[in-house]
Amino acid sequence: MKITIPRELLLVEIERRCFDRECNTRTRIGLTKEEARAYCGFECERCGRKWKDVLTERDVPEWWEELSITDLHAIREDADAVQDEPGEVVKRMSEDFRRLQREGETGEE
């Protein structure tokens, strides 16, 4: 047997501070190109709160033009839209679960 671990080139490491004034913990985040395109926030290492955030040209000056050309803003917006609405499979499973609950309450099989 052979174990293969896919490797991706690390694009950049960015540093963010928690926006909570009481926490203000520094968080370091390593991103690949794909992760940089989809980056829309971070989770504080100390308090665990999630914060919305975007990359700026200052964060990735060497790669900014390439990320902009590949439309990183459109990818991020698509990712946000997907997270807001459940997929078709989740909807179907939820409907089946509710149907089974109703049948269980009424004693039907």
Buried (B, 14 or more C-beta within 10 A) or exposed (E): EEEEEEEEEEBBEBEBEBEEEEBEBEBEBEBBBEBBBBBBEBEBBEEEEEBEBEBEEEBBEEBBEBBEEBEBEEBBEEBEEEEEEEEEEEEEEEEEEEEEEEEEEEEEE
